[in-house]
Amino acid sequence: MNCYHCGGNHTRKHGKTGNGKQRYKCGECGRSFREDPCAPGYPETAKERILRAYQERVSLRGLTRMFGVSRNTVTQWLKKKPEACPP
């Protein structure tokens, strides 16, 4: 296992992430990383589904309850995509 940051091969196990994946720590640069990192955030299909629900006049609090996404996250998406806001 080589470090993604510095390319060093002096790595060791360093606990687990919140979702149960193995973490490693580099002995050369001291940074920690996962073996197979994935992009953080929501998939585009989920974003589109949530924004379509918002267009159907579901409140931000309703979206939080239905989809488990933060109101702040939906607000940021709406600022980036103003055409998703209902008139």
DSSP file (Angstrom, degrees, kcal/mol; ACC not computed):
  #  RESIDUE AA STRUCTURE BP1 BP2  ACC     N-H-->O    O-->H-N    N-H-->O    O-->H-N    TCO  KAPPA ALPHA  PHI   PSI    X-CA   Y-CA   Z-CA
    1    1 A M              0   0    0      0, 0.0     2,-0.3     0, 0.0    10,-0.3   0.000 360.0 360.0 360.0 119.2    0.0    0.0    0.0
    2    2 A N        -     0   0    0      8,-0.1     7,-0.2    24,-0.0     2,-0.2  -0.761 360.0-104.3-101.8 149.0    1.6    3.3   -1.1
    3    3 A C     >  -     0   0    0      5,-3.1     4,-1.0    -2,-0.3    29,-0.0  -0.486  18.2-147.5 -70.1 135.1    0.6    6.7    0.2
    4    4 A Y  T  4 S+     0   0    0     -2,-0.2    -1,-0.1     2,-0.1    29,-0.0   0.756  94.9  48.7 -72.7 -24.2   -1.5    8.8   -2.1
    5    5 A H  T  4 S+     0   0    0     26,-0.1    -1,-0.1     1,-0.1    -2,-0.0   0.921 132.0   6.3 -85.4 -47.5    0.1   12.0   -0.9
    6    6 A C  T  4 S-     0   0    0      2,-0.1    -2,-0.1     0, 0.0    -1,-0.1   0.557  90.9-120.2-116.1 -11.0    3.8   11.4   -1.0
    7    7 A G     <  +     0   0    0     -4,-1.0    -3,-0.1     1,-0.2     0, 0.0   0.495  59.6 150.6  84.4   2.9    4.1    7.9   -2.7
    8    8 A G        -     0   0    0     -6,-0.1    -5,-3.1     1,-0.1    -1,-0.2  -0.262  42.2-150.6 -68.6 156.2    5.8    6.4    0.3
    9    9 A N        +     0   0    0     -7,-0.2     2,-1.3     1,-0.1    -1,-0.1   0.261  69.0 100.1-112.7  11.7    5.5    2.7    1.1
   10   10 A H        +     0   0    0      2,-0.0    17,-3.9    -7,-0.0     2,-0.3  -0.626  54.6 144.9 -95.1  74.9    5.9    2.9    4.9
   11   11 A T  E     -A   26   0A   0     -2,-1.3     2,-0.3   -10,-0.3    15,-0.2  -0.776  26.5-174.8-113.4 157.9    2.2    2.7    5.8
   12   12 A R  E     -A   25   0A   0     13,-1.9    13,-2.8    -2,-0.3    -2,-0.0  -0.966  38.3 -84.1-144.3 160.0    0.4    1.1    8.7
   13   13 A K  E     -A   24   0A   0     -2,-0.3    11,-0.3    11,-0.2     3,-0.1  -0.364  37.5-174.8 -65.4 145.3   -3.2    0.6    9.6
   14   14 A H  E     -     0   0A   0      9,-2.9    10,-0.2     1,-0.5     2,-0.1  -0.247  45.8 -83.3-141.8  47.3   -4.7    3.5   11.4
   15   15 A G  E     -     0   0A   0      8,-0.2     8,-2.7     7,-0.0    -1,-0.5  -0.385  57.9 -68.1  86.9-164.2   -8.2    2.6   12.6
   16   16 A K  E     -A   22   0A   0      6,-0.2     6,-0.2    -2,-0.1     2,-0.0  -0.918  38.4-115.7-130.0 155.7  -11.5    2.7   10.6
   17   17 A T    >   -     0   0    0      4,-2.9     3,-1.7    -2,-0.3     6,-0.1  -0.231  43.3 -92.6 -79.4 176.6  -13.6    5.4    9.2
   18   18 A G  T 3  S+     0   0    0      1,-0.3    -1,-0.1     2,-0.1    -2,-0.0   0.785 127.3  49.6 -62.8 -28.3  -17.2    6.1   10.3
   19   19 A N  T 3  S-     0   0    0      2,-0.1    -1,-0.3     0, 0.0    -2,-0.0   0.257 124.8 -99.3 -97.2  13.2  -18.6    3.9    7.7
   20   20 A G  S <  S+     0   0    0     -3,-1.7     2,-0.2     1,-0.3    -2,-0.1   0.504  74.0 140.1  92.2   4.9  -16.3    1.0    8.5
   21   21 A K        -     0   0    0      1,-0.1    -4,-2.9    -5,-0.0    -1,-0.3  -0.564  57.9-102.2 -85.0 149.5  -13.6    1.3    5.9
   22   22 A Q  E     -A   16   0A   0     -6,-0.2    13,-0.8    -2,-0.2     2,-0.3  -0.471  33.3-155.1 -72.0 133.8   -9.9    0.8    6.8
   23   23 A R  E     - B   0  34A   0     -8,-2.7    -9,-2.9    -2,-0.2     2,-0.3  -0.808   6.7-161.3-105.5 152.1   -7.7    3.8    7.3
   24   24 A Y  E     -AB  13  33A   0      9,-3.1     9,-2.5    -2,-0.3     2,-0.4  -0.916   6.5-147.0-128.8 156.3   -3.9    3.9    6.8
   25   25 A K  E     -AB  12  32A   0    -13,-2.8   -13,-1.9    -2,-0.3     2,-0.4  -0.990  16.7-129.5-127.1 134.9   -1.2    6.3    8.0
   26   26 A C  E  >  -A   11   0A   0      5,-2.7     4,-0.9    -2,-0.4   -15,-0.2  -0.651   5.9-154.8 -82.7 132.9    1.9    7.1    6.1
   27   27 A G  T  4 S+     0   0    0    -17,-3.9    -1,-0.1    -2,-0.4   -16,-0.1   0.643  92.0  48.4 -79.1 -15.0    5.1    6.8    8.2
   28   28 A E  T  4 S+     0   0    0    -18,-0.3    -1,-0.1     3,-0.1   -17,-0.1   0.907 127.6  16.7 -91.6 -50.8    7.0    9.3    5.9
   29   29 A C  T  4 S-     0   0    0      2,-0.1    -2,-0.1   -21,-0.0     3,-0.1   0.629  93.1-130.8-100.9 -13.7    4.6   12.2    5.6
   30   30 A G     <  +     0   0    0     -4,-0.9     2,-0.2     1,-0.3    -3,-0.1   0.514  60.1 133.5  81.9   4.6    2.3   11.4    8.5
   31   31 A R        -     0   0    0     -6,-0.1    -5,-2.7     1,-0.0     2,-0.3  -0.582  47.9-135.3 -90.1 152.5   -0.9   11.8    6.6
   32   32 A S  E     +B   25   0A   0     -7,-0.2     2,-0.3    -2,-0.2    -7,-0.2  -0.757  28.9 162.4-106.2 156.0   -3.8    9.3    6.8
   33   33 A F  E     -B   24   0A   0     -9,-2.5    -9,-3.1    -2,-0.3     2,-0.3  -0.964  32.7-109.9-159.5 168.0   -5.8    8.0    3.9
   34   34 A R  E     -B   23   0A   0     -2,-0.3   -11,-0.2   -11,-0.2   -30,-0.1  -0.704  26.0-122.4-104.3 160.8   -8.1    5.2    2.8
   35   35 A E  S    S+     0   0    0    -13,-0.8    -1,-0.1     1,-0.3   -12,-0.1   0.917 105.7  18.8 -69.6 -43.4   -7.3    2.4    0.4
   36   36 A D  S    S-     0   0    0     -3,-0.0    -1,-0.3     2,-0.0     2,-0.0  -0.685  82.5-165.3-129.7  79.4  -10.1    3.2   -2.1
   37   37 A P        -     0   0    0      0, 0.0     2,-0.3     0, 0.0    -4,-0.0  -0.334   3.7-159.5 -67.6 145.2  -11.3    6.8   -1.6
   38   38 A C        -     0   0    0     -2,-0.0    -2,-0.0     1,-0.0     0, 0.0  -0.867  31.6 -87.5-121.2 158.9  -14.6    7.8   -3.2
   39   39 A A        -     0   0    0     -2,-0.3     2,-0.0     1,-0.1    -1,-0.0  -0.417  46.1-124.7 -66.0 133.4  -15.9   11.2   -4.0
   40   40 A P        +     0   0    0      0, 0.0     2,-0.2     0, 0.0    -1,-0.1  -0.342  66.8  40.5 -74.1 160.7  -17.7   12.8   -1.1
   41   41 A G  S    S-     0   0    0     -2,-0.0    -2,-0.0     2,-0.0     0, 0.0  -0.565  92.8 -40.4 105.7-166.9  -21.2   14.1   -1.4
   42   42 A Y        -     0   0    0     -2,-0.2     2,-0.0     1,-0.1     5,-0.0  -0.745  57.1-107.1-103.3 146.3  -24.4   13.0   -3.1
   43   43 A P     >  -     0   0    0      0, 0.0     4,-2.0     0, 0.0     3,-0.4  -0.344  32.3-113.0 -67.0 155.8  -24.7   11.4   -6.5
   44   44 A E  H  > S+     0   0    0      1,-0.2     4,-2.5     2,-0.2     5,-0.2   0.842 116.2  58.0 -60.7 -34.2  -26.2   13.6   -9.3
   45   45 A T  H  > S+     0   0    0      1,-0.2     4,-2.0     2,-0.2    -1,-0.2   0.900 106.8  47.6 -64.3 -39.0  -29.3   11.5   -9.5
   46   46 A A  H  > S+     0   0    0     -3,-0.4     4,-2.4     2,-0.2    -2,-0.2   0.905 110.9  51.6 -67.5 -40.6  -30.0   12.1   -5.8
   47   47 A K  H  X S+     0   0    0     -4,-2.0     4,-2.7     1,-0.2     5,-0.2   0.934 110.7  48.0 -60.2 -46.0  -29.5   15.8   -6.2
   48   48 A E  H  X S+     0   0    0     -4,-2.5     4,-2.3     1,-0.2    -1,-0.2   0.897 111.4  50.2 -62.8 -40.7  -31.9   15.9   -9.2
   49   49 A R  H  X S+     0   0    0     -4,-2.0     4,-1.8     2,-0.2    -1,-0.2   0.905 112.8  46.4 -63.9 -41.9  -34.5   14.0   -7.3
   50   50 A I  H  X S+     0   0    0     -4,-2.4     4,-1.8     2,-0.2    -2,-0.2   0.906 113.0  48.6 -68.5 -42.1  -34.3   16.3   -4.3
   51   51 A L  H  X S+     0   0    0     -4,-2.7     4,-1.8     2,-0.2    -2,-0.2   0.858 109.4  53.1 -68.1 -33.9  -34.4   19.4   -6.4
   52   52 A R  H  X S+     0   0    0     -4,-2.3     4,-1.1    -5,-0.2    -1,-0.2   0.893 108.0  51.1 -65.4 -38.2  -37.4   18.1   -8.3
   53   53 A A  H  <>S+     0   0    0     -4,-1.8     5,-1.5     1,-0.2     3,-0.2   0.873 108.0  52.7 -64.9 -36.1  -39.2   17.5   -5.0
   54   54 A Y  H ><5S+     0   0    0     -4,-1.8     3,-1.5     1,-0.2    -1,-0.2   0.875 104.7  55.2 -66.5 -36.1  -38.4   21.1   -4.0
   55   55 A Q  H 3<5S+     0   0    0     -4,-1.8    -1,-0.2     1,-0.3    -2,-0.2   0.772  98.6  62.9 -66.4 -25.0  -40.0   22.3   -7.3
   56   56 A E  T 3<5S-     0   0    0     -4,-1.1    -1,-0.3    -3,-0.2    -2,-0.2   0.192 126.8-101.0 -84.8  17.6  -43.1   20.4   -6.3
   57   57 A R  T < 5 +     0   0    0     -3,-1.5     2,-0.4     1,-0.3    -3,-0.2   0.749  68.1 155.1  71.3  28.4  -43.3   22.8   -3.3
   58   58 A V      < -     0   0    0     -5,-1.5    -1,-0.3     1,-0.1    -2,-0.0  -0.728  45.0-118.3 -79.8 134.8  -41.9   20.4   -0.6
   59   59 A S     >  -     0   0    0     -2,-0.4     4,-2.3     1,-0.1     5,-0.2  -0.210  18.0-111.3 -71.1 164.1  -40.4   22.6    2.2
   60   60 A L  H  > S+     0   0    0      1,-0.2     4,-2.0     2,-0.2     5,-0.1   0.896 121.3  50.7 -62.6 -39.5  -36.8   22.5    3.1
   61   61 A R  H  > S+     0   0    0      1,-0.2     4,-2.0     2,-0.2    -1,-0.2   0.878 108.3  52.9 -66.3 -35.5  -37.7   20.8    6.4
   62   62 A G  H  > S+     0   0    0      2,-0.2     4,-2.9     1,-0.2    -2,-0.2   0.897 107.2  51.5 -64.3 -40.4  -39.7   18.3    4.5
   63   63 A L  H  X>S+     0   0    0     -4,-2.3     4,-2.8     1,-0.2     6,-0.6   0.887 107.2  54.1 -63.0 -38.0  -36.8   17.5    2.3
   64   64 A T  H  X5S+     0   0    0     -4,-2.0     4,-1.4     1,-0.2    -1,-0.2   0.925 113.6  41.6 -61.4 -44.3  -34.6   17.0    5.4
   65   65 A R  H  <5S+     0   0    0     -4,-2.0    -2,-0.2     2,-0.2    -1,-0.2   0.906 119.9  42.9 -70.3 -41.2  -37.1   14.5    6.8
   66   66 A M  H  <5S+     0   0    0     -4,-2.9    -2,-0.2    -5,-0.1    -3,-0.2   0.921 130.8  19.0 -73.2 -44.9  -37.8   12.7    3.5
   67   67 A F  H  <5S-     0   0    0     -4,-2.8    -3,-0.2    -5,-0.2    -2,-0.2   0.565  93.7-123.8-108.1 -11.3  -34.2   12.4    2.1
   68   68 A G     << +     0   0    0     -4,-1.4     2,-0.4    -5,-0.6    -4,-0.2   0.800  64.1 136.7  72.2  28.4  -32.0   12.9    5.1
   69   69 A V        -     0   0    0     -6,-0.6    -1,-0.3     1,-0.0    -2,-0.2  -0.866  58.5-105.5-110.0 144.5  -30.1   15.8    3.5
   70   70 A S     >  -     0   0    0     -2,-0.4     4,-1.9     1,-0.1     5,-0.2  -0.311  17.4-129.5 -67.3 146.1  -29.3   19.0    5.4
   71   71 A R  H  > S+     0   0    0      1,-0.2     4,-2.4     2,-0.2     5,-0.2   0.873 111.0  55.9 -61.2 -36.9  -31.2   22.2    4.7
   72   72 A N  H  > S+     0   0    0      1,-0.2     4,-2.1     2,-0.2    -1,-0.2   0.876 105.2  51.9 -64.1 -37.0  -27.9   24.0    4.3
   73   73 A T  H  > S+     0   0    0      2,-0.2     4,-2.1     1,-0.2    -1,-0.2   0.931 110.5  46.8 -65.2 -45.5  -26.9   21.5    1.6
   74   74 A V  H  X S+     0   0    0     -4,-1.9     4,-2.3     1,-0.2    -2,-0.2   0.899 110.6  53.5 -63.9 -39.4  -30.1   22.0   -0.4
   75   75 A T  H  X S+     0   0    0     -4,-2.4     4,-1.9     1,-0.2    -1,-0.2   0.899 108.1  50.1 -62.1 -40.8  -29.8   25.8    0.0
   76   76 A Q  H  X S+     0   0    0     -4,-2.1     4,-1.7     1,-0.2    -1,-0.2   0.902 110.0  50.6 -64.0 -40.4  -26.3   25.6   -1.5
   77   77 A W  H  X S+     0   0    0     -4,-2.1     4,-1.5     1,-0.2    -2,-0.2   0.900 109.5  51.0 -62.8 -40.2  -27.5   23.5   -4.4
   78   78 A L  H  < S+     0   0    0     -4,-2.3     6,-0.2     1,-0.2    -1,-0.2   0.853 107.4  52.6 -68.0 -34.2  -30.3   26.0   -5.1
   79   79 A K  H  < S+     0   0    0     -4,-1.9    -1,-0.2     1,-0.2    -2,-0.2   0.866 112.2  45.6 -67.8 -35.0  -27.8   28.9   -5.1
   80   80 A K  H  < S+     0   0    0     -4,-1.7    -2,-0.2     1,-0.3    -1,-0.2   0.744 124.5  33.7 -77.7 -23.4  -25.7   27.1   -7.7
   81   81 A K    ><  +     0   0    0     -4,-1.5     3,-1.9    -5,-0.1    -1,-0.3  -0.649  66.9 170.0-133.2  74.8  -28.7   26.1   -9.8
   82   82 A P  G >  S+     0   0    0      0, 0.0     3,-1.6     0, 0.0    -1,-0.1   0.716  71.0  71.5 -65.4 -20.8  -31.3   29.0   -9.5
   83   83 A E  G 3  S+     0   0    0      1,-0.3    -5,-0.1     0, 0.0    -2,-0.0   0.655  87.4  67.0 -69.5 -11.6  -33.5   27.6  -12.3
   84   84 A A  G <  S+     0   0    0     -3,-1.9    -1,-0.3    -6,-0.2    -6,-0.1   0.629  79.8  98.6 -80.4 -13.2  -34.5   24.9   -9.8
   85   85 A C  S <  S-     0   0    0     -3,-1.6   -30,-0.1    -4,-0.2   -34,-0.0  -0.553  81.3-118.1 -75.4 135.6  -36.3   27.4   -7.6
   86   86 A P              0   0    0      0, 0.0    -1,-0.1     0, 0.0    -2,-0.1  -0.418 360.0 360.0 -69.4 151.1  -40.0   27.6   -8.1
   87   87 A P              0   0    0      0, 0.0    -2,-0.0     0, 0.0     0, 0.0   0.500 360.0 360.0 -69.2 360.0  -41.3   31.0   -9.3
